Amino acid sequence: MLDLLRPRTGCLMVAGHRGARGYAPENTMPSFIKAHECGADTIEFDVHLTKDKRCVIIHDEELERTTDGHGLVQDYTWAELSKLDAGSWFDRKSQATLEALAKKEGKFADPNYIPPPIPTQSFAGTRLPLLEETLEWAKAVGIGASIEIKVPFPFYSGTFADNEIIDRTLEIVARYGDEENTQIHSFDHRLMRRVKELNPNISTTISFYGAIMVNPLSLLDDALADGVAIGSIWVTRELVDIYHAHGRTVFAWGGPGEDPYNEEAELGKLVQMGVDYVSGGLPDLLREVAEKYV
């Protein structure tokens, strides 16, 4: 099973958030390849089921933000989704960023702001990847895979992810991936319990925003989970110590990491609190900054 516990490994793990999404379109093969080139220990990405029950990698339930498609992922077959352009939106974003930098608009107007690298390569025509091709590649190059099982939003709207997405994901990990280098996480804690019931050798993490808990271990115990992914503003040294004392890992999400040079102080605090891994879209810069505080 993948060991992420920093007190045991002696290492702070650096994850490429949706790949190296600062350099290439998120959740695509170019983004994953770039994360590997940047020295990321693992790639984090998101999985949805298509209409014909294929595991496709995309963050949103809807197609509009990161493809030229429209509507819900679940309403399309893989044959239909495979034709979509998942790269041109990133080219437009990079061009807008370059223009804002040249004009010193927005955050670039601040003389203390350190601009991150801005891609000039075109990614037009990049396609959405399937889980199996991503895991097959990750296994071949030896990079870890952190798979988020997406659930309907809002999470308590009365509709929930079906067990089938877990069954299909585990089948694909077994056939194409490396379970010793795989982690699965989700906001649906019942699905993470199902992962453990079906394959105890897979590392699992439950996600939530945060709370002041009577028993910080109870959520993990109920889900049979190995770790927690908690909103970064809720992370404390005391909480990390409690989880570590019981062999559980801590990932602080939603905070510093995407812009590490300009968020160094906040990122440093999290690392000094003892979190086991950090995540961002510029994995090389993230490691450079984070390791100052290890």
PyMOL commands that set and color helices and strands:
alter all, ss='L'
color gray80, all
select helices_A, chain A and resi 6-9+29-37+73-75+78-81+88-103+106-109+131-141+163-176+179-181+189-198+218-223+232-234+237-245+264-273+283-290
alter helices_A, ss='H'
color red, helices_A
select strands_A, chain A and resi 13-17+42-49+55-57+144-149+182-186+203-208+227-231+249-253+277-280
alter strands_A, ss='S'
color yellow, strands_A
deselect
rebuild
show_as cartoon
